[in-house]
Amino acid sequence: MNHHTQSRLLQWAGVFLFVQSIILTLSPAVRERTWDVDYRLLHWAGFFVWVGLIILAHRFIIKYLPERDPVYLPSGGIVKWLGYAHHWRLDETFGIRQMCWLGISVFVFMLALRFFPSLAFLRKYKYVFLTGGLIITALTLIFGTNPLGFGPRLWLGFYGVYFQPSEPLKILLVIYLSAYLADRANIQLFSFPLLIPTLFVTGMALLLLIVQRDLGTASIFILIFTIFIYIATGKRRILIGSILSLVLTLLIGYFLIDIIRIRVVGWLNPWDDPTGGSYQIIQSLLAVANGGTIGRGLGIGSPLLVPVSISDFIYSAIAEETGLVGTLGLIALIWLILARGIIVALRAPDRFRRYLAAGVVTYLGIQSLLIIGGNIRLLPLTGVTLPICLRMVAPPYLLLSSRCIFCLTSATQKMKNPQF
């Protein structure tokens, strides 16, 4: 029955996104109040590519993940399209690039689903994956660049193709912690020596990210590590102690690191410097307010007035054109994905899958909260992007994240002798 449910949900998703594409096509006529305009048509290429890739993924998942959760693919596909459509809306060149990356990623995902049906290789080579991620991230200290030409050099570039290593590093950390803690089931006794390796590698990653001034990713690392240890040990003092440590680190960073000070000041009182350090957040707030309840309409808003609206502030761009209704729908879809992920974690047949499911949910939830909270001034800006907007990220990250999520959906299948 899963494939019938998934098929129906995908059909409804396709109808909804088809209507969205029509609205985006006609938006120039609405804006100019005349039919004699240049209509937007290129995004239709993205739509039909999206449909084709979804159908391929649907067929592969039916065959190789029979016990999957039927909600993941439709809800994830809609969330991805919401970001995808705004990429085409804001920058057609970037939309074409995202279309290519999405296609490559789905094909690699299907190959992995066919030839690596088990997650055992992730558990076996946890040290290799994390070490490789740290080395590649360290290369940005020497060869780092920024596609915008200014700001932190967090990317590696090659002939116009950019890759941000810190993005897949988050997933690699989740895989490492899941495998390490699962291999040491007696971690519930909270033996500090057992935690030393995880503290060491997490500390190395944090140091590297702080040197890079990638403070948003560093914050995500701290929170992921904290929640992982809490899940493994069940000790609240670890959770409380880590939160207090994070607050203390923020206070120290406020006085020692200029970028933290600028973001905290912009968060607390952005109107002190509306044309300087607080310009981004003010434009974001104005865009969200301009959207109102139902938004100005797809293609009718002015999201380009918000700096970096194609990635860091894509939530503001969506809010301006779809309003409170659209953003609540987006948040509901993200919440649905996270809630189903929690159910998968609770039903997982072994510790590794349980920790991996919880880790993926934690990562997606934290990153979504940080970027949405930053866009509406609920939290300081962190510079991370919504999971639907994977800026300048190569297919391995999409492969790892999607592979983990969809393989986790098979964790609900019954096992005669689950390993605990």
Number of C-alpha atoms within 10 A of each C-alpha: 9 13 18 11 14 20 20 13 16 23 13 12 16 19 11 12 19 16 11 16 20 15 16 23 21 19 20 20 16 15 13 11 10 9 11 9 14 10 13 20 14 15 23 17 13 23 20 12 16 20 17 13 19 18 14 14 18 19 15 17 21 17 13 15 20 16 20 23 23 23 18 19 23 23 21 16 20 19 20 17 20 18 23 26 22 26 24 24 21 18 12 17 12 17 22 18 15 22 21 14 18 22 17 17 21 20 16 17 23 19 13 15 20 14 8 13 14 11 14 13 10 19 19 13 13 21 18 13 18 23 17 14 21 21 12 16 24 20 14 20 17 9 12 18 20 16 16 9 8 8 10 13 20 25 23 24 17 8 5 8 13 18 23 24 23 25 22 23 23 24 24 25 26 26 27 25 26 25 23 22 22 21 14 13 14 13 17 15 12 14 11 10 9 15 15 11 12 18 14 11 18 18 15 13 27 20 13 19 23 16 12 18 18 20 19 19 22 23 20 21 22 19 18 23 22 17 19 22 21 18 16 20 18 15 14 12 10 15 19 13 12 18 15 12 13 15 12 12 11 17 14 13 14 17 10 11 13 11 16 21 17 18 21 19 18 24 20 13 13 21 16 12 14 15 12 12 17 20 16 22 26 22 21 27 17 15 29 26 17 18 23 16 16 15 23 17 19 23 21 19 21 14 26 15 14 22 16 14 20 25 24 24 30 28 29 30 29 27 31 31 26 25 23 19 14 19 22 13 13 19 15 13 18 19 16 16 21 21 13 17 25 19 16 24 26 17 17 24 21 17 21 26 28 22 25 25 30 25 27 25 22 22 21 19 17 16 20 21 16 22 27 23 16 23 27 22 19 14 17 22 26 23 15 24 22 21 21 20 24 23 19 22 21 21 22 15 22 23 21 18 20 18 20 19 20 19 22 25 26 19 23 17 13 12 11 6 8 10 9 10
